[in-house]
Amino acid sequence: MEAMEAWAEGLKGIKNLNFCGCGDPDSGYAALLETLKAHDEGGERRKWAEARGGSWEEVQCKGNGYDYLILYFLDANGLMEHGGSVGGGWLTKKGKSVRIFLKIYDAKKNNTSLKIWGDGSSSRELLFADDLASMLMQIIELDEIPERIIISRNGEVTIKEIVEKLCKIANFNGEVVWETDKPNGQKSRPSDISLLKSLIKPKYTDLDIALAESYNWFEQNYDKARI
């Protein structure tokens, strides 16, 4: 990990990623580097890393690096728990309540109704992973990086709209049951991204495209998923 450590030291503002020691955190760090390499247009990221003592080629993502990152994110946000290894996890009550992709997939496969908590009026901001990666690439090029930056989508969309879009994408024609006896959750969670906009020019993938790519990947890889 010497090359990764030398490379990471050059990232201003990033002091500790706080990866859990369970599972294979080294593969998680390597997966991050592989992601940056994949977005290295014109080789500028490689030059930047090597100028700071890191070798762009020495660290390769081996093992379950991307699985680790996904599972770690779920664990850190209370959507799952793990025992002796991040690779062996289970969904929490919170995780089961928001697993909309899995709910639609199961309802379609088993020809059952789709049950969703609340009435769908609450709204949330959704950020596509590719858009996040693009913004991070712009941020780490800055001469000075603020200690904290809110990265989010510009605007919210209701849960009902999200469900309707995903049902269309998944070709689910069954009944959608809104469980109004269950809580809606917080009405809205808007983010102030004025600082982000003052630093970079964020670009956002069309929501329909982002949802389609995300759900289609989930459906195609469902049998391989460990959650």
N, C-alpha and C positions, 0 to 999 in steps of 0.2 A: 504493500500500500504506500510505499515511499513516494512514487510518482503522483498518486492521487493526493497525498497530503501536501506535497509541494504545490500542486495545482490549486488545491482548495485554499491554501494560505493566501493566494493572490486575489481571492474573491473578497472585495471590500464589503464589510457589513455582515459577512457570514462567519460566525465564530463557532457555532456548535449546532449540528443538525439533530442532535439528541436521538439518534436511532437506538431502538431497543436492542439489547445484546442477545435476545433470543433469536433463533433462526440463523440467518446469514447476513448480518449487516454489511459486511465487506462487499457482497455481491450487489447490495442496494446502492452503495456509493458508486460502484462500477457501472451500474445501470444508468445512473444520472449522467455519468460521463459519456456513455454510449448515446444517450438521448441528445446531449449537446453536440456530439460529433455528427449525428444525423441531421442536425439543423445548421451545420457549418457551411453556409453558402460562401463560396469563394475562398475557403480555407482560412478565413480571418480568425476564427476561434482557435484553430490549431496554432497559428503564429502567436496568438496572445498567450496560450498556455505554455508553449515552449520557451517564450521570452521570460517566463517566471519560474523556470526550472522544472516544469512538469513535462513528462513525455506523453504525447498524445496517443502513442501506439502501445505503450507498455501495459496499460490497464484495460482488460477486456471483461465484458460482462459474462461471467460463467455461472452456471448453476441457476438459481431461482431469483435473480436480482429483481426483475420486474414484479414477480409474484410477491417478493418481500416488500417492495415499495407500496403496492396496492394493499396488502394485508396490514402493513404498519399504519397506513393512513386510516383504514377502517378502525383499527384498534385505538389509535390516538383520538379518534372522534367518537368513541364509545359505541360504535356500530357492531363491534365484535370483541370477543375476549380470546385470549390464548393461554395455554398452559406452559409447558416446557419449551415450546417452539412456536414462533409466529406462523410457521407453516401448518400447524395443527390448531385451527381456530373454530369458533362457532359464533353464530350471530347472537347478539344480545336482543332483548325485547325491543329496544330502540331500532336496532338494525333490521329486525323483521318487519317493523311498521313502515319502513321507508324503502323497502326493496321492490320498488315499482317494476323494474325490469323483470324480476323473477315472478312477480304476481301476474303480470300480463302473459308471460311465457307459459306459466302453469295453467292459467285460465284458458288460454288458446289450446294447449295440448290436451287438457282434460275436458274441454268443452263445458266449462263451468262459468258462473258469473264472476266478474271482477269486483272485489270489494275494496273500497278505498275509505280510509278514515275521514270524517268531516264532510263538509259540503263542497270543498274544492275552491272556496273563495279566497283562502290565504294565498299570498304571493311570495315568490322566492326569486333570487338571482341565480342563474345557471351560467357556469363558465366551462367552455370546452377545453379539454386538456391541451390540444394543439395551440389554442389561443394563449393559454397560460405559458406554455413553453416559449412561444414567440415573444411575449412580454418580458419574461425573465431574461431572454437573450439581450433584449434592449437595455434592461436595467443594469445588468452586470457590465455593460459597456460605459456606464456613467462614471465620470471622474469622482463624484461623491454620491454615495448611496445613503439615504436616510435610514435611521435605525429601524423604522417601521413604515411599511407601505401597504395600503389596502389594495389588493388586486381583485377585481370583480367585474362582472358584466355591467354594462350601462343600461340599467332598467330591470324591472321585475316582470314575471309572468305568473299567472295564477296556476294553482295545482290542477284545476279543472282543464285549463288550456293544455297543460303538459300531458295530462292523461289522454285527452282527446287526440293530440298529435301522435302520441305513442301508440294508441289503439289503431290509428290509421296506418302508421308505419309497420306495425306488426300484423296488419290485416286481421285484427281481432274484431269480430262482428257480434260478439256475445253481449250480455247485459252488464252494464256498469252500475253497481250498487253503491251509492254514497251513504256511508254509515254516519248519519247526522247525530246519532247518540254518542259518537266518539268525538273527542276534541279536535278542533281545527288546527291547534297550535297557534303560535304567534301570528297575528294578522299579516304583518309585513316586516321584512328585514332589509331595509335599504342601506346601501353602503355609500360613504362619501369617497369618491375616487378622484376628487379634484387634484390631490397631490400627484396621483398617478398620471393624470392627463397633463400636468405641468412638466413632467419629466420625460415622458415618451408619447408616442402616438399609438395607442392601443387599437388593434383591429380585431373585429369579432366575426366569427363564422356565423352564417345565417342559422338561426335556431333550429329550423326544420332539418337542415343538413347535419348539424351537430348531433341532434337527437337520433337521426336515421343512422349515422355512422356508429354511434355508441350502441344503439339497440341491436343493429345488425351484427356488430362484432360480438355482443353478448350471446345472441342466438346461435351464431356459428361456432362459438367456443364454449357453449354451455356444458357439453359433456366433459370438457377438460377442467372446468372450474372446480375449485376445492371448497367453495363456500356454499 
